């Protein structure tokens, strides 16, 4: 008589996620949550556009651009 291995009870999504997190932690990783602007939200887009316009009108833009050009190694990106 051959014995077939018993199938284990299907795990819930919560149990699968807990096992995945345990494996990742065993690899020395830790969870980090990132919050980013929701670009689908019209209010967020309007705020970003307002801030961009204000930044474009900054009186020291030319000096800032000159400084960035002087310290940035553009050759390393070619």
N, CA, C and O atoms as a DFTB+ gen file, in Angstrom:
312 C
 N C O
     1  1       0.843      -1.169       0.000
     2  2       0.000       0.000       0.000
     3  2       0.899       1.247       0.000
     4  3       1.765       1.397       0.862
     5  1       0.683       2.127      -0.967
     6  2       1.489       3.343      -1.014
     7  2       0.772       4.454      -0.248
     8  3      -0.454       4.569      -0.258
     9  1       1.574       5.243       0.397
    10  2       0.981       6.360       1.140
    11  2       1.274       7.646       0.386
    12  3       2.410       7.908      -0.008
    13  1       0.276       8.407       0.200
    14  2       0.456       9.702      -0.449
    15  2       0.598      10.760       0.633
    16  3      -0.065      10.702       1.668
    17  1       1.460      11.713       0.382
    18  2       1.625      12.762       1.392
    19  2       0.324      13.535       1.572
    20  3      -0.385      13.832       0.610
    21  1       0.039      13.844       2.797
    22  2      -1.166      14.629       3.081
    23  2      -0.933      16.073       2.666
    24  3       0.117      16.655       2.941
    25  1      -1.895      16.619       2.022
    26  2      -1.807      18.031       1.649
    27  2      -2.118      18.867       2.884
    28  3      -3.071      18.599       3.616
    29  1      -1.293      19.879       3.093
    30  2      -1.562      20.737       4.244
    31  2      -2.722      21.671       3.912
    32  3      -3.014      21.961       2.752
    33  1      -3.347      22.112       4.946
    34  2      -4.468      23.039       4.810
    35  2      -3.965      24.331       4.163
    36  3      -2.928      24.854       4.571
    37  1      -4.673      24.851       3.171
    38  2      -4.228      26.107       2.546
    39  2      -4.094      27.216       3.585
    40  3      -4.950      27.386       4.453
    41  1      -3.016      27.951       3.476
    42  2      -2.789      29.036       4.426
    43  2      -3.544      30.284       3.999
    44  3      -3.809      30.498       2.816
    45  1      -3.876      31.083       4.965
    46  2      -4.575      32.341       4.682
    47  2      -3.573      33.356       4.140
    48  3      -2.368      33.189       4.331
    49  1      -4.043      34.393       3.476
    50  2      -3.136      35.438       3.015
    51  2      -2.305      36.033       4.167
    52  3      -1.131      36.354       3.989
    53  1      -2.916      36.172       5.324
    54  2      -2.202      36.719       6.479
    55  2      -1.042      35.800       6.882
    56  3       0.050      36.273       7.200
    57  1      -1.284      34.500       6.865
    58  2      -0.234      33.540       7.228
    59  2       0.885      33.529       6.189
    60  3       2.062      33.441       6.539
    61  1       0.513      33.617       4.910
    62  2       1.537      33.662       3.852
    63  2       2.397      34.911       3.983
    64  3       3.617      34.845       3.831
    65  1       1.765      36.053       4.265
    66  2       2.521      37.298       4.409
    67  2       3.425      37.231       5.628
    68  3       4.564      37.693       5.572
    69  1       2.942      36.665       6.727
    70  2       3.768      36.536       7.932
    71  2       4.982      35.657       7.653
    72  3       6.081      35.952       8.121
    73  1       4.793      34.586       6.897
    74  2       5.913      33.708       6.558
    75  2       6.911      34.435       5.661
    76  3       8.122      34.301       5.834
    77  1       6.397      35.205       4.704
    78  2       7.287      35.970       3.811
    79  2       8.106      36.986       4.609
    80  3       9.314      37.113       4.411
    81  1       7.443      37.701       5.506
    82  2       8.162      38.685       6.324
    83  2       9.205      38.017       7.204
    84  3      10.293      38.557       7.403
    85  1       8.875      36.846       7.730
    86  2       9.842      36.115       8.560
    87  2      11.063      35.715       7.727
    88  3      12.195      35.814       8.201
    89  1      10.838      35.264       6.485
    90  2      11.970      34.904       5.610
    91  2      12.837      36.122       5.311
    92  3      14.065      36.036       5.330
    93  1      12.195      37.255       5.033
    94  2      12.955      38.469       4.726
    95  2      13.743      38.950       5.946
    96  3      14.895      39.365       5.819
    97  1      13.125      38.896       7.119
    98  2      13.842      39.288       8.338
    99  2      15.028      38.368       8.586
   100  3      16.079      38.813       9.046
   101  1      14.858      37.072       8.279
   102  2      15.955      36.109       8.449
   103  2      17.115      36.446       7.514
   104  3      18.255      36.065       7.781
   105  1      16.834      37.156       6.423
   106  2      17.873      37.582       5.485
   107  2      18.503      38.909       5.912
   108  3      19.371      39.441       5.218
   109  1      18.069      39.434       7.042
   110  2      18.630      40.689       7.533
   111  2      17.924      41.924       7.020
   112  3      18.463      43.026       7.121
   113  1      16.733      41.769       6.475
   114  2      15.977      42.913       5.957
   115  2      14.917      43.326       6.960
   116  3      14.520      42.546       7.826
   117  1      14.468      44.563       6.831
   118  2      13.391      45.036       7.689
   119  2      12.397      45.820       6.849
   120  3      12.772      46.431       5.848
   121  1      11.126      45.806       7.254
   122  2      10.123      46.524       6.462
   123  2      10.204      48.032       6.696
   124  3      10.444      48.498       7.811
   125  1       9.997      48.775       5.615
   126  2       9.973      50.234       5.683
   127  2       8.787      50.693       4.837
   128  3       8.582      50.202       3.727
   129  1       8.024      51.619       5.359
   130  2       6.867      52.133       4.627
   131  2       7.213      53.508       4.071
   132  3       7.732      54.362       4.790
   133  1       6.926      53.719       2.800
   134  2       7.185      54.999       2.143
   135  2       5.861      55.631       1.749
   136  3       4.983      54.972       1.193
   137  1       5.733      56.893       2.041
   138  2       4.555      57.650       1.624
   139  2       4.995      58.645       0.566
   140  3       5.936      59.410       0.779
   141  1       4.322      58.637      -0.564
   142  2       4.664      59.528      -1.674
   143  2       3.420      60.309      -2.082
   144  3       2.300      59.872      -1.819
   145  1       3.607      61.452      -2.719
   146  2       2.442      62.217      -3.165
   147  2       1.605      61.407      -4.159
   148  3       2.143      60.708      -5.017
   149  1       0.296      61.511      -4.029
   150  2      -0.616      60.824      -4.939
   151  2      -0.857      61.735      -6.137
   152  3      -1.658      62.669      -6.071
   153  1      -0.159      61.454      -7.227
   154  2      -0.234      62.313      -8.405
   155  2      -1.557      62.175      -9.152
   156  3      -1.787      62.881     -10.133
   157  1      -2.423      61.280      -8.703
   158  2      -3.760      61.167      -9.295
   159  2      -4.714      62.172      -8.673
   160  3      -5.808      62.395      -9.191
   161  1      -4.307      62.782      -7.563
   162  2      -5.157      63.717      -6.836
   163  2      -4.975      65.116      -7.426
   164  3      -3.861      65.640      -7.408
   165  1      -6.037      65.734      -7.948
   166  2      -5.917      67.064      -8.557
   167  2      -5.391      68.125      -7.584
   168  3      -4.668      69.029      -8.001
   169  1      -5.741      68.031      -6.302
   170  2      -5.251      69.012      -5.325
   171  2      -3.741      68.893      -5.151
   172  3      -3.046      69.900      -5.013
   173  1      -3.240      67.676      -5.157
   174  2      -1.795      67.471      -5.023
   175  2      -1.081      68.034      -6.250
   176  3      -0.060      68.710      -6.122
   177  1      -1.611      67.758      -7.425
   178  2      -0.993      68.277      -8.648
   179  2      -0.996      69.802      -8.663
   180  3      -0.009      70.420      -9.065
   181  1      -2.090      70.410      -8.230
   182  2      -2.171      71.879      -8.195
   183  2      -1.129      72.443      -7.243
   184  3      -0.488      73.449      -7.546
   185  1      -0.956      71.798      -6.089
   186  2       0.040      72.262      -5.122
   187  2       1.451      72.151      -5.700
   188  3       2.261      73.064      -5.542
   189  1       1.742      71.049      -6.360
   190  2       3.067      70.860      -6.961
   191  2       3.317      71.913      -8.029
   192  3       4.405      72.483      -8.105
   193  1       2.308      72.170      -8.853
   194  2       2.473      73.189      -9.910
   195  2       2.716      74.573      -9.318
   196  3       3.543      75.332      -9.825
   197  1       1.988      74.907      -8.230
   198  2       2.207      76.202      -7.561
   199  2       3.643      76.299      -7.050
   200  3       4.299      77.327      -7.218
   201  1       4.123      75.227      -6.429
   202  2       5.478      75.235      -5.879
   203  2       6.527      75.342      -6.983
   204  3       7.545      76.011      -6.804
   205  1       6.290      74.690      -8.122
   206  2       7.224      74.770      -9.241
   207  2       7.302      76.199      -9.770
   208  3       8.385      76.700     -10.071
   209  1       6.140      76.851      -9.881
   210  2       6.136      78.241     -10.355
   211  2       6.895      79.151      -9.399
   212  3       7.640      80.034      -9.823
   213  1       6.695      78.922      -8.087
   214  2       7.409      79.746      -7.102
   215  2       8.917      79.508      -7.197
   216  3       9.705      80.451      -7.120
   217  1       9.307      78.259      -7.364
   218  2      10.728      77.944      -7.462
   219  2      11.339      78.553      -8.721
   220  3      12.486      79.002      -8.701
   221  1      10.577      78.570      -9.819
   222  2      11.075      79.121     -11.078
   223  2      11.308      80.625     -10.973
   224  3      12.110      81.180     -11.725
   225  1      10.617      81.289     -10.049
   226  2      10.756      82.734      -9.899
   227  2      11.788      83.129      -8.855
   228  3      11.955      84.316      -8.572
   229  1      12.480      82.159      -8.280
   230  2      13.451      82.458      -7.227
   231  2      14.552      83.354      -7.794
   232  3      15.099      83.065      -8.858
   233  1      14.877      84.431      -7.095
   234  2      15.849      85.396      -7.633
   235  2      17.274      84.841      -7.768
   236  3      18.079      85.409      -8.506
   237  1      17.594      83.763      -7.083
   238  2      18.960      83.236      -7.146
   239  2      19.082      81.987      -8.014
   240  3      20.051      81.239      -7.885
   241  1      18.114      81.753      -8.895
   242  2      18.156      80.556      -9.742
   243  2      19.430      80.464     -10.573
   244  3      20.031      79.393     -10.663
   245  1      19.843      81.549     -11.169
   246  2      21.038      81.523     -12.018
   247  2      22.270      81.145     -11.196
   248  3      23.092      80.343     -11.640
   249  1      22.396      81.722      -9.999
   250  2      23.546      81.409      -9.153
   251  2      23.509      79.943      -8.703
   252  3      24.547      79.284      -8.636
   253  1      22.328      79.449      -8.401
   254  2      22.192      78.047      -7.987
   255  2      22.566      77.132      -9.148
   256  3      23.298      76.160      -8.962
   257  1      22.067      77.438     -10.345
   258  2      22.400      76.625     -11.515
   259  2      23.902      76.636     -11.788
   260  3      24.485      75.602     -12.114
   261  1      24.526      77.805     -11.654
   262  2      25.974      77.898     -11.859
   263  2      26.722      77.035     -10.855
   264  3      27.680      76.352     -11.215
   265  1      26.293      77.060      -9.605
   266  2      26.953      76.260      -8.572
   267  2      26.808      74.765      -8.879
   268  3      27.776      74.012      -8.779
   269  1      25.590      74.339      -9.254
   270  2      25.368      72.926      -9.587
   271  2      26.274      72.515     -10.738
   272  3      26.897      71.454     -10.690
   273  1      26.350      73.336     -11.757
   274  2      27.228      73.034     -12.898
   275  2      28.687      72.915     -12.471
   276  3      29.427      72.082     -12.995
   277  1      29.094      73.746     -11.523
   278  2      30.503      73.732     -11.120
   279  2      30.872      72.524     -10.268
   280  3      32.019      72.079     -10.308
   281  1      29.937      71.984      -9.503
   282  2      30.263      70.861      -8.614
   283  2      29.868      69.505      -9.177
   284  3      30.333      68.478      -8.684
   285  1      29.040      69.480     -10.177
   286  2      28.553      68.205     -10.691
   287  2      29.492      67.671     -11.752
   288  3      29.906      68.408     -12.646
   289  1      29.827      66.410     -11.662
   290  2      30.720      65.778     -12.630
   291  2      29.879      65.181     -13.756
   292  3      29.493      64.013     -13.704
   293  1      29.604      65.988     -14.762
   294  2      28.751      65.529     -15.863
   295  2      29.398      64.405     -16.661
   296  3      28.695      63.586     -17.253
   297  1      30.713      64.355     -16.685
   298  2      31.406      63.338     -17.465
   299  2      31.153      61.927     -16.945
   300  3      31.212      60.964     -17.709
   301  1      30.873      61.802     -15.649
   302  2      30.679      60.457     -15.075
   303  2      29.383      59.819     -15.565
   304  3      29.206      58.611     -15.404
   305  1      28.474      60.588     -16.157
   306  2      27.195      60.048     -16.589
   307  2      27.193      59.648     -18.059
   308  3      26.192      59.143     -18.567
   309  1      28.290      59.867     -18.727
   310  2      28.328      59.520     -20.179
   311  2      28.626      58.066     -20.369
   312  3      28.698      57.594     -21.503
